[in-house]
Amino acid sequence: MKELRKAIPVIVSALIWAGVMMACSAILKESGYYKGISNILICGAFAHIMLLSGSAVSNMNKDKCSR
């Protein structure tokens, strides 16, 4: 149960990023800036996921050490 609670922020964050990317894609689809903006959004989402997974691994290691 504790691990599910730790995963909730990651899932919520992923859903927020997905919503932002879809909204930006829908708005920029007809413009000439779609390719550039989509690359920036994808890189930002990837970096955010890497940071979250790194902190999650760090938290898991702390939990194992405290046992």
mmCIF file as Biopython writes it, N, C-alpha, C and O atoms, coordinates in Angstrom:
data_model
#
loop_
_atom_site.group_PDB
_atom_site.id
_atom_site.type_symbol
_atom_site.label_atom_id
_atom_site.label_alt_id
_atom_site.label_comp_id
_atom_site.label_asym_id
_atom_site.label_entity_id
_atom_site.label_seq_id
_atom_site.pdbx_PDB_ins_code
_atom_site.Cartn_x
_atom_site.Cartn_y
_atom_site.Cartn_z
_atom_site.occupancy
_atom_site.B_iso_or_equiv
_atom_site.auth_seq_id
_atom_site.auth_asym_id
_atom_site.pdbx_PDB_model_num
ATOM 1   N N  . MET A ? 1  ? 0.815  -1.196 0.000   1.0 0.0 1  A 1 
ATOM 2   C CA . MET A ? 1  ? 0.000  0.000  0.000   1.0 0.0 1  A 1 
ATOM 3   C C  . MET A ? 1  ? 0.862  1.265  0.000   1.0 0.0 1  A 1 
ATOM 4   O O  . MET A ? 1  ? 0.532  2.257  -0.650  1.0 0.0 1  A 1 
ATOM 5   N N  . LYS A ? 2  ? 1.991  1.209  0.754   1.0 0.0 2  A 1 
ATOM 6   C CA . LYS A ? 2  ? 2.871  2.378  0.802   1.0 0.0 2  A 1 
ATOM 7   C C  . LYS A ? 2  ? 3.463  2.665  -0.570  1.0 0.0 2  A 1 
ATOM 8   O O  . LYS A ? 2  ? 3.647  3.821  -0.950  1.0 0.0 2  A 1 
ATOM 9   N N  . GLU A ? 3  ? 3.757  1.606  -1.303  1.0 0.0 3  A 1 
ATOM 10  C CA . GLU A ? 3  ? 4.364  1.802  -2.614  1.0 0.0 3  A 1 
ATOM 11  C C  . GLU A ? 3  ? 3.373  2.384  -3.606  1.0 0.0 3  A 1 
ATOM 12  O O  . GLU A ? 3  ? 3.762  3.128  -4.506  1.0 0.0 3  A 1 
ATOM 13  N N  . LEU A ? 4  ? 2.111  2.058  -3.454  1.0 0.0 4  A 1 
ATOM 14  C CA . LEU A ? 4  ? 1.085  2.656  -4.302  1.0 0.0 4  A 1 
ATOM 15  C C  . LEU A ? 4  ? 0.976  4.150  -4.021  1.0 0.0 4  A 1 
ATOM 16  O O  . LEU A ? 4  ? 0.825  4.952  -4.942  1.0 0.0 4  A 1 
ATOM 17  N N  . ARG A ? 5  ? 1.054  4.515  -2.758  1.0 0.0 5  A 1 
ATOM 18  C CA . ARG A ? 5  ? 0.996  5.936  -2.405  1.0 0.0 5  A 1 
ATOM 19  C C  . ARG A ? 5  ? 2.199  6.696  -2.945  1.0 0.0 5  A 1 
ATOM 20  O O  . ARG A ? 5  ? 2.083  7.870  -3.296  1.0 0.0 5  A 1 
ATOM 21  N N  . LYS A ? 6  ? 3.337  6.049  -3.012  1.0 0.0 6  A 1 
ATOM 22  C CA . LYS A ? 6  ? 4.529  6.692  -3.569  1.0 0.0 6  A 1 
ATOM 23  C C  . LYS A ? 6  ? 4.405  6.853  -5.080  1.0 0.0 6  A 1 
ATOM 24  O O  . LYS A ? 6  ? 4.986  7.774  -5.655  1.0 0.0 6  A 1 
ATOM 25  N N  . ALA A ? 7  ? 3.659  5.972  -5.722  1.0 0.0 7  A 1 
ATOM 26  C CA . ALA A ? 7  ? 3.516  6.020  -7.180  1.0 0.0 7  A 1 
ATOM 27  C C  . ALA A ? 7  ? 2.476  7.040  -7.636  1.0 0.0 7  A 1 
ATOM 28  O O  . ALA A ? 7  ? 2.509  7.471  -8.788  1.0 0.0 7  A 1 
ATOM 29  N N  . ILE A ? 8  ? 1.571  7.429  -6.774  1.0 0.0 8  A 1 
ATOM 30  C CA . ILE A ? 8  ? 0.500  8.343  -7.168  1.0 0.0 8  A 1 
ATOM 31  C C  . ILE A ? 8  ? 1.035  9.670  -7.707  1.0 0.0 8  A 1 
ATOM 32  O O  . ILE A ? 8  ? 0.551  10.116 -8.748  1.0 0.0 8  A 1 
ATOM 33  N N  . PRO A ? 9  ? 2.010  10.331 -7.058  1.0 0.0 9  A 1 
ATOM 34  C CA . PRO A ? 9  ? 2.518  11.586 -7.632  1.0 0.0 9  A 1 
ATOM 35  C C  . PRO A ? 9  ? 3.126  11.413 -9.022  1.0 0.0 9  A 1 
ATOM 36  O O  . PRO A ? 9  ? 3.005  12.296 -9.871  1.0 0.0 9  A 1 
ATOM 37  N N  . VAL A ? 10 ? 3.766  10.296 -9.248  1.0 0.0 10 A 1 
ATOM 38  C CA . VAL A ? 10 ? 4.365  10.033 -10.562 1.0 0.0 10 A 1 
ATOM 39  C C  . VAL A ? 10 ? 3.274  9.881  -11.615 1.0 0.0 10 A 1 
ATOM 40  O O  . VAL A ? 10 ? 3.396  10.412 -12.719 1.0 0.0 10 A 1 
ATOM 41  N N  . ILE A ? 11 ? 2.228  9.169  -11.282 1.0 0.0 11 A 1 
ATOM 42  C CA . ILE A ? 11 ? 1.124  8.960  -12.223 1.0 0.0 11 A 1 
ATOM 43  C C  . ILE A ? 11 ? 0.406  10.285 -12.507 1.0 0.0 11 A 1 
ATOM 44  O O  . ILE A ? 11 ? 0.090  10.591 -13.657 1.0 0.0 11 A 1 
ATOM 45  N N  . VAL A ? 12 ? 0.154  11.057 -11.464 1.0 0.0 12 A 1 
ATOM 46  C CA . VAL A ? 12 ? -0.505 12.349 -11.644 1.0 0.0 12 A 1 
ATOM 47  C C  . VAL A ? 12 ? 0.360  13.264 -12.505 1.0 0.0 12 A 1 
ATOM 48  O O  . VAL A ? 12 ? -0.146 13.943 -13.399 1.0 0.0 12 A 1 
ATOM 49  N N  . SER A ? 13 ? 1.645  13.279 -12.239 1.0 0.0 13 A 1 
ATOM 50  C CA . SER A ? 13 ? 2.558  14.105 -13.026 1.0 0.0 13 A 1 
ATOM 51  C C  . SER A ? 13 ? 2.557  13.688 -14.495 1.0 0.0 13 A 1 
ATOM 52  O O  . SER A ? 13 ? 2.561  14.539 -15.385 1.0 0.0 13 A 1 
ATOM 53  N N  . ALA A ? 14 ? 2.550  12.396 -14.745 1.0 0.0 14 A 1 
ATOM 54  C CA . ALA A ? 14 ? 2.511  11.907 -16.125 1.0 0.0 14 A 1 
ATOM 55  C C  . ALA A ? 14 ? 1.222  12.317 -16.821 1.0 0.0 14 A 1 
ATOM 56  O O  . ALA A ? 14 ? 1.239  12.682 -17.996 1.0 0.0 14 A 1 
ATOM 57  N N  . LEU A ? 15 ? 0.113  12.260 -16.107 1.0 0.0 15 A 1 
ATOM 58  C CA . LEU A ? 15 ? -1.165 12.677 -16.695 1.0 0.0 15 A 1 
ATOM 59  C C  . LEU A ? 15 ? -1.182 14.178 -16.994 1.0 0.0 15 A 1 
ATOM 60  O O  . LEU A ? 15 ? -1.723 14.605 -18.014 1.0 0.0 15 A 1 
ATOM 61  N N  . ILE A ? 16 ? -0.591 14.970 -16.107 1.0 0.0 16 A 1 
ATOM 62  C CA . ILE A ? 16 ? -0.520 16.415 -16.356 1.0 0.0 16 A 1 
ATOM 63  C C  . ILE A ? 16 ? 0.316  16.690 -17.594 1.0 0.0 16 A 1 
ATOM 64  O O  . ILE A ? 16 ? -0.085 17.477 -18.451 1.0 0.0 16 A 1 
ATOM 65  N N  . TRP A ? 17 ? 1.478  16.044 -17.697 1.0 0.0 17 A 1 
ATOM 66  C CA . TRP A ? 17 ? 2.334  16.252 -18.868 1.0 0.0 17 A 1 
ATOM 67  C C  . TRP A ? 17 ? 1.631  15.802 -20.143 1.0 0.0 17 A 1 
ATOM 68  O O  . TRP A ? 17 ? 1.740  16.459 -21.178 1.0 0.0 17 A 1 
ATOM 69  N N  . ALA A ? 18 ? 0.917  14.691 -20.074 1.0 0.0 18 A 1 
ATOM 70  C CA . ALA A ? 18 ? 0.195  14.215 -21.257 1.0 0.0 18 A 1 
ATOM 71  C C  . ALA A ? 18 ? -0.856 15.229 -21.685 1.0 0.0 18 A 1 
ATOM 72  O O  . ALA A ? 18 ? -1.010 15.495 -22.877 1.0 0.0 18 A 1 
ATOM 73  N N  . GLY A ? 19 ? -1.579 15.797 -20.728 1.0 0.0 19 A 1 
ATOM 74  C CA . GLY A ? 19 ? -2.583 16.808 -21.040 1.0 0.0 19 A 1 
ATOM 75  C C  . GLY A ? 19 ? -1.972 18.060 -21.653 1.0 0.0 19 A 1 
ATOM 76  O O  . GLY A ? 19 ? -2.513 18.623 -22.605 1.0 0.0 19 A 1 
ATOM 77  N N  . VAL A ? 20 ? -0.838 18.493 -21.101 1.0 0.0 20 A 1 
ATOM 78  C CA . VAL A ? 20 ? -0.158 19.674 -21.635 1.0 0.0 20 A 1 
ATOM 79  C C  . VAL A ? 20 ? 0.304  19.425 -23.062 1.0 0.0 20 A 1 
ATOM 80  O O  . VAL A ? 20 ? 0.128  20.277 -23.933 1.0 0.0 20 A 1 
ATOM 81  N N  . MET A ? 21 ? 0.893  18.263 -23.304 1.0 0.0 21 A 1 
ATOM 82  C CA . MET A ? 21 ? 1.379  17.953 -24.654 1.0 0.0 21 A 1 
ATOM 83  C C  . MET A ? 21 ? 0.240  17.859 -25.661 1.0 0.0 21 A 1 
ATOM 84  O O  . MET A ? 21 ? 0.362  18.351 -26.782 1.0 0.0 21 A 1 
ATOM 85  N N  . MET A ? 22 ? -0.867 17.230 -25.270 1.0 0.0 22 A 1 
ATOM 86  C CA . MET A ? 22 ? -1.987 17.114 -26.197 1.0 0.0 22 A 1 
ATOM 87  C C  . MET A ? 22 ? -2.618 18.468 -26.477 1.0 0.0 22 A 1 
ATOM 88  O O  . MET A ? 22 ? -2.999 18.747 -27.614 1.0 0.0 22 A 1 
ATOM 89  N N  . ALA A ? 23 ? -2.736 19.320 -25.447 1.0 0.0 23 A 1 
ATOM 90  C CA . ALA A ? 23 ? -3.307 20.645 -25.650 1.0 0.0 23 A 1 
ATOM 91  C C  . ALA A ? 23 ? -2.426 21.487 -26.569 1.0 0.0 23 A 1 
ATOM 92  O O  . ALA A ? 23 ? -2.924 22.146 -27.480 1.0 0.0 23 A 1 
ATOM 93  N N  . CYS A ? 24 ? -1.121 21.463 -26.327 1.0 0.0 24 A 1 
ATOM 94  C CA . CYS A ? 24 ? -0.198 22.216 -27.182 1.0 0.0 24 A 1 
ATOM 95  C C  . CYS A ? 24 ? -0.219 21.686 -28.610 1.0 0.0 24 A 1 
ATOM 96  O O  . CYS A ? 24 ? -0.184 22.462 -29.564 1.0 0.0 24 A 1 
ATOM 97  N N  . SER A ? 25 ? -0.276 20.393 -28.753 1.0 0.0 25 A 1 
ATOM 98  C CA . SER A ? 25 ? -0.324 19.801 -30.093 1.0 0.0 25 A 1 
ATOM 99  C C  . SER A ? 25 ? -1.581 20.212 -30.839 1.0 0.0 25 A 1 
ATOM 100 O O  . SER A ? 25 ? -1.532 20.526 -32.029 1.0 0.0 25 A 1 
ATOM 101 N N  . ALA A ? 26 ? -2.702 20.209 -30.139 1.0 0.0 26 A 1 
ATOM 102 C CA . ALA A ? 26 ? -3.959 20.592 -30.782 1.0 0.0 26 A 1 
ATOM 103 C C  . ALA A ? 26 ? -3.944 22.058 -31.196 1.0 0.0 26 A 1 
ATOM 104 O O  . ALA A ? 26 ? -4.434 22.411 -32.269 1.0 0.0 26 A 1 
ATOM 105 N N  . ILE A ? 27 ? -3.387 22.903 -30.350 1.0 0.0 27 A 1 
ATOM 106 C CA . ILE A ? 27 ? -3.360 24.329 -30.653 1.0 0.0 27 A 1 
ATOM 107 C C  . ILE A ? 27 ? -2.380 24.640 -31.780 1.0 0.0 27 A 1 
ATOM 108 O O  . ILE A ? 27 ? -2.662 25.472 -32.642 1.0 0.0 27 A 1 
ATOM 109 N N  . LEU A ? 28 ? -1.241 23.977 -31.771 1.0 0.0 28 A 1 
ATOM 110 C CA . LEU A ? 28 ? -0.174 24.301 -32.725 1.0 0.0 28 A 1 
ATOM 111 C C  . LEU A ? 28 ? -0.202 23.465 -34.000 1.0 0.0 28 A 1 
ATOM 112 O O  . LEU A ? 28 ? 0.654  23.642 -34.867 1.0 0.0 28 A 1 
ATOM 113 N N  . LYS A ? 29 ? -1.157 22.569 -34.130 1.0 0.0 29 A 1 
ATOM 114 C CA . LYS A ? 29 ? -1.195 21.661 -35.279 1.0 0.0 29 A 1 
ATOM 115 C C  . LYS A ? 29 ? -1.176 22.408 -36.612 1.0 0.0 29 A 1 
ATOM 116 O O  . LYS A ? 29 ? -0.478 22.002 -37.540 1.0 0.0 29 A 1 
ATOM 117 N N  . GLU A ? 30 ? -1.916 23.464 -36.708 1.0 0.0 30 A 1 
ATOM 118 C CA . GLU A ? 30 ? -2.046 24.201 -37.963 1.0 0.0 30 A 1 
ATOM 119 C C  . GLU A ? 30 ? -0.945 25.240 -38.181 1.0 0.0 30 A 1 
ATOM 120 O O  . GLU A ? 30 ? -0.828 25.793 -39.275 1.0 0.0 30 A 1 
ATOM 121 N N  . SER A ? 31 ? -0.145 25.509 -37.161 1.0 0.0 31 A 1 
ATOM 122 C CA . SER A ? 31 ? 0.881  26.545 -37.295 1.0 0.0 31 A 1 
ATOM 123 C C  . SER A ? 31 ? 2.202  25.936 -37.780 1.0 0.0 31 A 1 
ATOM 124 O O  . SER A ? 31 ? 2.340  24.717 -37.870 1.0 0.0 31 A 1 
ATOM 125 N N  . GLY A ? 32 ? 3.142  26.783 -38.081 1.0 0.0 32 A 1 
ATOM 126 C CA . GLY A ? 32 ? 4.445  26.322 -38.524 1.0 0.0 32 A 1 
ATOM 127 C C  . GLY A ? 32 ? 5.387  26.002 -37.372 1.0 0.0 32 A 1 
ATOM 128 O O  . GLY A ? 32 ? 6.523  25.584 -37.598 1.0 0.0 32 A 1 
ATOM 129 N N  . TYR A ? 33 ? 4.928  26.193 -36.142 1.0 0.0 33 A 1 
ATOM 130 C CA . TYR A ? 33 ? 5.781  25.992 -34.969 1.0 0.0 33 A 1 
ATOM 131 C C  . TYR A ? 33 ? 5.596  24.630 -34.315 1.0 0.0 33 A 1 
ATOM 132 O O  . TYR A ? 33 ? 6.224  24.344 -33.296 1.0 0.0 33 A 1 
ATOM 133 N N  . TYR A ? 34 ? 4.762  23.807 -34.875 1.0 0.0 34 A 1 
ATOM 134 C CA . TYR A ? 34 ? 4.422  22.523 -34.253 1.0 0.0 34 A 1 
ATOM 135 C C  . TYR A ? 34 ? 5.646  21.655 -33.990 1.0 0.0 34 A 1 
ATOM 136 O O  . TYR A ? 34 ? 5.800  21.128 -32.889 1.0 0.0 34 A 1 
ATOM 137 N N  . LYS A ? 35 ? 6.507  21.499 -34.972 1.0 0.0 35 A 1 
ATOM 138 C CA . LYS A ? 35 ? 7.659  20.606 -34.836 1.0 0.0 35 A 1 
ATOM 139 C C  . LYS A ? 35 ? 8.606  21.073 -33.731 1.0 0.0 35 A 1 
ATOM 140 O O  . LYS A ? 35 ? 9.049  20.272 -32.909 1.0 0.0 35 A 1 
ATOM 141 N N  . GLY A ? 36 ? 8.909  22.352 -33.715 1.0 0.0 36 A 1 
ATOM 142 C CA . GLY A ? 36 ? 9.821  22.880 -32.701 1.0 0.0 36 A 1 
ATOM 143 C C  . GLY A ? 36 ? 9.272  22.774 -31.292 1.0 0.0 36 A 1 
ATOM 144 O O  . GLY A ? 36 ? 9.976  22.365 -30.369 1.0 0.0 36 A 1 
ATOM 145 N N  . ILE A ? 37 ? 8.018  23.143 -31.132 1.0 0.0 37 A 1 
ATOM 146 C CA . ILE A ? 37 ? 7.399  23.102 -29.809 1.0 0.0 37 A 1 
ATOM 147 C C  . ILE A ? 37 ? 7.229  21.664 -29.340 1.0 0.0 37 A 1 
ATOM 148 O O  . ILE A ? 37 ? 7.444  21.373 -28.163 1.0 0.0 37 A 1 
ATOM 149 N N  . SER A ? 38 ? 6.850  20.765 -30.230 1.0 0.0 38 A 1 
ATOM 150 C CA . SER A ? 38 ? 6.672  19.370 -29.806 1.0 0.0 38 A 1 
ATOM 151 C C  . SER A ? 38 ? 7.993  18.772 -29.348 1.0 0.0 38 A 1 
ATOM 152 O O  . SER A ? 38 ? 8.012  17.989 -28.398 1.0 0.0 38 A 1 
ATOM 153 N N  . ASN A ? 39 ? 9.095  19.120 -29.997 1.0 0.0 39 A 1 
ATOM 154 C CA . ASN A ? 39 ? 10.403 18.626 -29.551 1.0 0.0 39 A 1 
ATOM 155 C C  . ASN A ? 39 ? 10.744 19.153 -28.163 1.0 0.0 39 A 1 
ATOM 156 O O  . ASN A ? 39 ? 11.267 18.412 -27.330 1.0 0.0 39 A 1 
ATOM 157 N N  . ILE A ? 40 ? 10.455 20.416 -27.910 1.0 0.0 40 A 1 
ATOM 158 C CA . ILE A ? 40 ? 10.721 20.993 -26.589 1.0 0.0 40 A 1 
ATOM 159 C C  . ILE A ? 40 ? 9.873  20.309 -25.520 1.0 0.0 40 A 1 
ATOM 160 O O  . ILE A ? 40 ? 10.373 19.986 -24.443 1.0 0.0 40 A 1 
ATOM 161 N N  . LEU A ? 41 ? 8.595  20.089 -25.812 1.0 0.0 41 A 1 
ATOM 162 C CA . LEU A ? 41 ? 7.716  19.428 -24.845 1.0 0.0 41 A 1 
ATOM 163 C C  . LEU A ? 41 ? 8.154  18.001 -24.564 1.0 0.0 41 A 1 
ATOM 164 O O  . LEU A ? 41 ? 8.129  17.559 -23.416 1.0 0.0 41 A 1 
ATOM 165 N N  . ILE A ? 42 ? 8.549  17.286 -25.587 1.0 0.0 42 A 1 
ATOM 166 C CA . ILE A ? 42 ? 8.992  15.901 -25.404 1.0 0.0 42 A 1 
ATOM 167 C C  . ILE A ? 42 ? 10.258 15.853 -24.561 1.0 0.0 42 A 1 
ATOM 168 O O  . ILE A ? 42 ? 10.383 15.008 -23.675 1.0 0.0 42 A 1 
ATOM 169 N N  . CYS A ? 43 ? 11.193 16.752 -24.831 1.0 0.0 43 A 1 
ATOM 170 C CA . CYS A ? 43 ? 12.435 16.796 -24.043 1.0 0.0 43 A 1 
ATOM 171 C C  . CYS A ? 43 ? 12.145 17.161 -22.589 1.0 0.0 43 A 1 
ATOM 172 O O  . CYS A ? 43 ? 12.733 16.588 -21.671 1.0 0.0 43 A 1 
ATOM 173 N N  . GLY A ? 44 ? 11.242 18.112 -22.382 1.0 0.0 44 A 1 
ATOM 174 C CA . GLY A ? 44 ? 10.867 18.489 -21.017 1.0 0.0 44 A 1 
ATOM 175 C C  . GLY A ? 44 ? 10.206 17.349 -20.268 1.0 0.0 44 A 1 
ATOM 176 O O  . GLY A ? 44 ? 10.510 17.114 -19.098 1.0 0.0 44 A 1 
ATOM 177 N N  . ALA A ? 45 ? 9.314  16.646 -20.925 1.0 0.0 45 A 1 
ATOM 178 C CA . ALA A ? 45 ? 8.647  15.508 -20.286 1.0 0.0 45 A 1 
ATOM 179 C C  . ALA A ? 45 ? 9.644  14.410 -19.958 1.0 0.0 45 A 1 
ATOM 180 O O  . ALA A ? 45 ? 9.584  13.813 -18.883 1.0 0.0 45 A 1 
ATOM 181 N N  . PHE A ? 46 ? 10.560 14.142 -20.879 1.0 0.0 46 A 1 
ATOM 182 C CA . PHE A ? 46 ? 11.563 13.116 -20.648 1.0 0.0 46 A 1 
ATOM 183 C C  . PHE A ? 46 ? 12.451 13.483 -19.460 1.0 0.0 46 A 1 
ATOM 184 O O  . PHE A ? 46 ? 12.731 12.638 -18.610 1.0 0.0 46 A 1 
ATOM 185 N N  . ALA A ? 47 ? 12.892 14.734 -19.400 1.0 0.0 47 A 1 
ATOM 186 C CA . ALA A ? 47 ? 13.741 15.178 -18.293 1.0 0.0 47 A 1 
ATOM 187 C C  . ALA A ? 47 ? 12.990 15.082 -16.965 1.0 0.0 47 A 1 
ATOM 188 O O  . ALA A ? 47 ? 13.559 14.678 -15.950 1.0 0.0 47 A 1 
ATOM 189 N N  . HIS A ? 48 ? 11.718 15.452 -16.979 1.0 0.0 48 A 1 
ATOM 190 C CA . HIS A ? 48 ? 10.904 15.393 -15.768 1.0 0.0 48 A 1 
ATOM 191 C C  . HIS A ? 48 ? 10.740 13.947 -15.292 1.0 0.0 48 A 1 
ATOM 192 O O  . HIS A ? 48 ? 10.842 13.667 -14.098 1.0 0.0 48 A 1 
ATOM 193 N N  . ILE A ? 49 ? 10.490 13.055 -16.210 1.0 0.0 49 A 1 
ATOM 194 C CA . ILE A ? 49 ? 10.342 11.641 -15.853 1.0 0.0 49 A 1 
ATOM 195 C C  . ILE A ? 49 ? 11.650 11.090 -15.310 1.0 0.0 49 A 1 
ATOM 196 O O  . ILE A ? 49 ? 11.645 10.311 -14.357 1.0 0.0 49 A 1 
ATOM 197 N N  . MET A ? 50 ? 12.763 11.481 -15.901 1.0 0.0 50 A 1 
ATOM 198 C CA . MET A ? 50 ? 14.059 11.018 -15.406 1.0 0.0 50 A 1 
ATOM 199 C C  . MET A ? 50 ? 14.307 11.522 -13.983 1.0 0.0 50 A 1 
ATOM 200 O O  . MET A ? 50 ? 14.818 10.783 -13.141 1.0 0.0 50 A 1 
ATOM 201 N N  . LEU A ? 51 ? 13.951 12.765 -13.717 1.0 0.0 51 A 1 
ATOM 202 C CA . LEU A ? 51 ? 14.114 13.294 -12.366 1.0 0.0 51 A 1 
ATOM 203 C C  . LEU A ? 51 ? 13.217 12.567 -11.373 1.0 0.0 51 A 1 
ATOM 204 O O  . LEU A ? 51 ? 13.649 12.236 -10.269 1.0 0.0 51 A 1 
ATOM 205 N N  . LEU A ? 52 ? 11.976 12.319 -11.760 1.0 0.0 52 A 1 
ATOM 206 C CA . LEU A ? 52 ? 11.059 11.613 -10.867 1.0 0.0 52 A 1 
ATOM 207 C C  . LEU A ? 52 ? 11.520 10.187 -10.608 1.0 0.0 52 A 1 
ATOM 208 O O  . LEU A ? 52 ? 11.467 9.717  -9.471  1.0 0.0 52 A 1 
ATOM 209 N N  . SER A ? 53 ? 11.968 9.498  -11.643 1.0 0.0 53 A 1 
ATOM 210 C CA . SER A ? 53 ? 12.404 8.118  -11.440 1.0 0.0 53 A 1 
ATOM 211 C C  . SER A ? 53 ? 13.673 8.085  -10.603 1.0 0.0 53 A 1 
ATOM 212 O O  . SER A ? 53 ? 13.862 7.168  -9.803  1.0 0.0 53 A 1 
ATOM 213 N N  . GLY A ? 54 ? 14.541 9.066  -10.774 1.0 0.0 54 A 1 
ATOM 214 C CA . GLY A ? 54 ? 15.751 9.134  -9.954  1.0 0.0 54 A 1 
ATOM 215 C C  . GLY A ? 54 ? 15.432 9.357  -8.492  1.0 0.0 54 A 1 
ATOM 216 O O  . GLY A ? 54 ? 16.043 8.737  -7.621  1.0 0.0 54 A 1 
ATOM 217 N N  . SER A ? 55 ? 14.480 10.238 -8.212  1.0 0.0 55 A 1 
ATOM 218 C CA . SER A ? 55 ? 14.102 10.476 -6.818  1.0 0.0 55 A 1 
ATOM 219 C C  . SER A ? 55 ? 13.365 9.274  -6.246  1.0 0.0 55 A 1 
ATOM 220 O O  . SER A ? 55 ? 13.492 8.982  -5.057  1.0 0.0 55 A 1 
ATOM 221 N N  . ALA A ? 56 ? 12.603 8.581  -7.065  1.0 0.0 56 A 1 
ATOM 222 C CA . ALA A ? 56 ? 11.899 7.381  -6.591  1.0 0.0 56 A 1 
ATOM 223 C C  . ALA A ? 56 ? 12.903 6.284  -6.223  1.0 0.0 56 A 1 
ATOM 224 O O  . ALA A ? 56 ? 12.738 5.608  -5.208  1.0 0.0 56 A 1 
ATOM 225 N N  . VAL A ? 57 ? 13.930 6.107  -7.037  1.0 0.0 57 A 1 
ATOM 226 C CA . VAL A ? 57 ? 14.958 5.106  -6.744  1.0 0.0 57 A 1 
ATOM 227 C C  . VAL A ? 57 ? 15.708 5.495  -5.480  1.0 0.0 57 A 1 
ATOM 228 O O  . VAL A ? 57 ? 16.018 4.643  -4.648  1.0 0.0 57 A 1 
ATOM 229 N N  . SER A ? 58 ? 15.997 6.773  -5.339  1.0 0.0 58 A 1 
ATOM 230 C CA . SER A ? 58 ? 16.683 7.257  -4.147  1.0 0.0 58 A 1 
ATOM 231 C C  . SER A ? 58 ? 15.845 6.997  -2.899  1.0 0.0 58 A 1 
ATOM 232 O O  . SER A ? 58 ? 16.375 6.572  -1.872  1.0 0.0 58 A 1 
ATOM 233 N N  . ASN A ? 59 ? 14.546 7.247  -2.983  1.0 0.0 59 A 1 
ATOM 234 C CA . ASN A ? 59 ? 13.657 6.995  -1.846  1.0 0.0 59 A 1 
ATOM 235 C C  . ASN A ? 59 ? 13.577 5.512  -1.515  1.0 0.0 59 A 1 
ATOM 236 O O  . ASN A ? 59 ? 13.514 5.142  -0.342  1.0 0.0 59 A 1 
ATOM 237 N N  . MET A ? 60 ? 13.578 4.662  -2.532  1.0 0.0 60 A 1 
ATOM 238 C CA . MET A ? 60 ? 13.543 3.219  -2.285  1.0 0.0 60 A 1 
ATOM 239 C C  . MET A ? 60 ? 14.803 2.767  -1.566  1.0 0.0 60 A 1 
ATOM 240 O O  . MET A ? 60 ? 14.741 1.951  -0.647  1.0 0.0 60 A 1 
ATOM 241 N N  . ASN A ? 61 ? 15.944 3.296  -1.984  1.0 0.0 61 A 1 
ATOM 242 C CA . ASN A ? 61 ? 17.203 2.933  -1.340  1.0 0.0 61 A 1 
ATOM 243 C C  . ASN A ? 61 ? 17.220 3.391  0.109   1.0 0.0 61 A 1 
ATOM 244 O O  . ASN A ? 61 ? 17.732 2.676  0.971   1.0 0.0 61 A 1 
ATOM 245 N N  . LYS A ? 62 ? 16.677 4.557  0.395   1.0 0.0 62 A 1 
ATOM 246 C CA . LYS A ? 62 ? 16.598 5.051  1.782   1.0 0.0 62 A 1 
ATOM 247 C C  . LYS A ? 62 ? 15.709 4.145  2.616   1.0 0.0 62 A 1 
ATOM 248 O O  . LYS A ? 62 ? 16.022 3.845  3.768   1.0 0.0 62 A 1 
ATOM 249 N N  . ASP A ? 63 ? 14.588 3.705  2.026   1.0 0.0 63 A 1 
ATOM 250 C CA . ASP A ? 63 ? 13.676 2.823  2.759   1.0 0.0 63 A 1 
ATOM 251 C C  . ASP A ? 63 ? 14.337 1.491  3.070   1.0 0.0 63 A 1 
ATOM 252 O O  . ASP A ? 63 ? 14.155 0.955  4.164   1.0 0.0 63 A 1 
ATOM 253 N N  . LYS A ? 64 ? 15.104 0.946  2.127   1.0 0.0 64 A 1 
ATOM 254 C CA . LYS A ? 64 ? 15.769 -0.332 2.353   1.0 0.0 64 A 1 
ATOM 255 C C  . LYS A ? 64 ? 16.839 -0.207 3.431   1.0 0.0 64 A 1 
ATOM 256 O O  . LYS A ? 64 ? 17.028 -1.120 4.235   1.0 0.0 64 A 1 
ATOM 257 N N  . CYS A ? 65 ? 17.532 0.918  3.444   1.0 0.0 65 A 1 
ATOM 258 C CA . CYS A ? 65 ? 18.595 1.120  4.431   1.0 0.0 65 A 1 
ATOM 259 C C  . CYS A ? 65 ? 18.036 1.316  5.840   1.0 0.0 65 A 1 
ATOM 260 O O  . CYS A ? 65 ? 18.696 0.959  6.815   1.0 0.0 65 A 1 
ATOM 261 N N  . SER A ? 66 ? 16.848 1.870  5.961   1.0 0.0 66 A 1 
ATOM 262 C CA . SER A ? 66 ? 16.267 2.137  7.273   1.0 0.0 66 A 1 
ATOM 263 C C  . SER A ? 66 ? 15.661 0.895  7.907   1.0 0.0 66 A 1 
ATOM 264 O O  . SER A ? 66 ? 15.319 0.908  9.089   1.0 0.0 66 A 1 
ATOM 265 N N  . ARG A ? 67 ? 15.525 -0.168 7.142   1.0 0.0 67 A 1 
ATOM 266 C CA . ARG A ? 67 ? 14.918 -1.407 7.701   1.0 0.0 67 A 1 
ATOM 267 C C  . ARG A ? 67 ? 15.877 -2.163 8.543   1.0 0.0 67 A 1 
ATOM 268 O O  . ARG A ? 67 ? 15.530 -3.215 9.080   1.0 0.0 67 A 1 
#
